[in-house]
Amino acid sequence: MTRVTVSSKYQVVIPRDVRRQVPLRTGQKLSILVKEGVITLLPERPLASFRGFLSGMKVAQVREKRDRV
């Protein structure tokens, strides 16, 4: 587990080993999720990067029947 220190300005540095595992860019925005005292940083990605990630998914049971309005 990698550890970081919070500075006097409440800043943290993302360690190199973590940056190598996650494709981050300088200036990229991160969303912060706080739940039950746990902080999670989520990199924001452009909507276009999600194109095709559900390809091959079977939707026959997901969609509503045609007789519904």
Contacts in CASP RR format, 6 or more apart in sequence:
PFRMAT RR
TARGET T0000
AUTHOR 0000-0000-0000
METHOD contacts of the structure
MODEL  1
MTRVTVSSKYQVVIPRDVRRQVPLRTGQKLSILVKEGVITLLPERPLASF
RGFLSGMKVAQVREKRDRV
2 15 0 8 1.000
2 17 0 8 1.000
2 18 0 8 1.000
4 12 0 8 1.000
4 13 0 8 1.000
4 14 0 8 1.000
4 15 0 8 1.000
5 12 0 8 1.000
6 12 0 8 1.000
14 24 0 8 1.000
22 43 0 8 1.000
23 43 0 8 1.000
24 43 0 8 1.000
28 43 0 8 1.000
28 44 0 8 1.000
29 43 0 8 1.000
29 44 0 8 1.000
30 41 0 8 1.000
30 42 0 8 1.000
30 43 0 8 1.000
30 44 0 8 1.000
31 41 0 8 1.000
31 42 0 8 1.000
31 43 0 8 1.000
31 44 0 8 1.000
32 39 0 8 1.000
32 40 0 8 1.000
32 41 0 8 1.000
32 42 0 8 1.000
33 39 0 8 1.000
33 40 0 8 1.000
33 41 0 8 1.000
33 42 0 8 1.000
34 40 0 8 1.000
END
